[in-house]
Amino acid sequence: KLAGQCSGNDCNLNQTCVPIGKDYYCVPLPINISENFKTPNEEPKNVALGKMCGQSSTYLNEYAEHVVDGLANTHDHTKQDQTPYWWVDLGNIYNIMRIEVINRHTSGYRLHDLDIAVGARLDDMSIFAHYKGPAKNYEHLFFQCNRYTAGRYVNLTITKGPEFFHVAE
């Protein structure tokens, strides 16, 4: 049984709770890959960098493209939508094992009840991960599966709105 700030945590089964100060973080555990799947031969890379993307709406000048600009000090921002979302077209089919999201520097709590979906088309996607949240300011979230998921599109949707959607990277 875990004690202190890790008691009753909401970490996923493939994560461990790490206490930090008065709070905790969910950190991915090493994953055992079956013989049917190979681990990547190279370091993970940001295949979303600079790619075409969109979002459910745009608040002020905080466009979807800010999420794929490589800068953690910029962010997108939707209007308060019932199910706000952001998507990216990776341009090719990739074998995806890990998706990382860096939350924005303020109002980080707005990132919650997040479905992350991957698919060959925006109208044909499967859930890759779900994040209950809420996230913290600047929190770096890792979502990892124990097998590849083939996909060209990645879609992040807050399922319990109305809410604003905004992330940094």
N, C-alpha and C positions, 0 to 999 in steps of 0.2 A: 504494500500500500504506500502511496505517495503522501507526503505530509507538506505542510506549509502552503506556499502559493501554488504548488503543483497538485494539491488535493482537489479532485473534481475537475481537472483540466479537460479541455475539449480537443486534445490532440488526436489525430487519426491513428489507426493501428500501425501505420508504417512510420510513425514519428515518436520521438521521446520528448518529455517535458524537461526543460532546462530552466531552473530558477535564476532570475537576474533581478537583484534588488528586491522590490516589493511585488514584482511581476514575474511572468514566465514567458518562454518562447517555445513553440513546437518546432523541433529540429528533425529533418528526415533521417531515418535510420539507413544504414547500408542495406541494399536490397540483393537478395540472392536471385540470380537469373537462371532459369532452367536451361537445359542443354539445347532446347529448341530456339533460344533467343541468344543473340550475341550482344555483348556490351560494346559501346562505340569505341573505335580505335583512336579517336581524337578527342580533344577537350570539347565540352559543349560550346556551341557558339550561338550568338543571337541572330538567327535567320530572319527575324522580323525587322531588323534594323533597316530603316528607309523604305519599307514596303508600303503598298497601298492599304489604307484602312478607312474605317468609318465608325460612326456612332449614332445612337438613336436621335440625338438632337445636339445643338451646340449652344453653350452659354457664353456670352461675350465673344472673345477671340481665342477661346481655349479649345482648339481643334484636335481631332483624333490623331493627327500626325505628330503631335507632341509626345505621344507614347512610344513612338519608334524613332525618335531623333537622337537617341544615345545619351541624353542629358537627364539626370535625376532631379534637376531643379526646374523642369518644365512639366506640365501636365495637361491632360484634356479635361473637359468639364461639360457634362450634359445639363440640360434643364432638369427640373424635378419631374421625372417620368415614372409611369407605373412600373415598368420593367426596363430600366435603362441598360443599354448594352454598348459594347465596343468590340469591333472585329478587325482582323488583319488577314490579308491575302498574302501568303508566303511566296506566291509565284510558281511554286512547284510542289509536288507531293513530297513530304518529308516523313521519315520514321521518327516520331516524337516520343521521347521517354520522360522529358522534364519540361515544365513550363514555370518560368519565374515571373513574378509580378513585384514591382517596387511601388509601394503606396506613396501618395503625395505627402508633403511636409506639414499640412494642416488638415483638420477635419478628417483625419484618418479613419475614425469610427464609422464613417459612411460606407466603407467597404465591408459588406456583410452579406450573408445569404447569396454567395456568388457561385454560379454554375460556370464551369469552364468546359467548353465543348470543342471538339476537333472533328473535321470532316473534309471530304473531297469537294463539297459545295456548301454554300451557306444554308441551303434548304435541306441538307442531308448531313446532320452532325450527330455525334454521340458524346455523352458526358464523359469527360476525361477526369474531372475532379469536382468536388464541391467544398466550399469554404464557408463555415458557419460565421466566423468572425465574432465581434467586429475587429478589424485590423487597427493597428496603431500608426501614428505618424511615422513616415519613412520606413515602415516595416517592409522587410524583404521576404516575400513568401515563396516557398518552393513547393511545387506539386509534381510528384514523381510516381510513375507507374512501374510495375515490374516487367512490363513488356512494351514493345513498340506499339504506337497507335499511328497508323498512316493518315496523313491529312495535309491539306493545302490551306485550309482556313482554321483560325482559332477565334472563338467568340467568348467573351466574358459578359455575363448577364447577372444583374442583381434581381433575384426572383421575388423579393418581398419589398415592394415599394408602396407608395411613391417615394423615390429617393433620387439623389444626384449620383452620377457616376464620375469618378475622377481618379486616375492613377498616374504615376510619373513615368514608369517604363514597364 
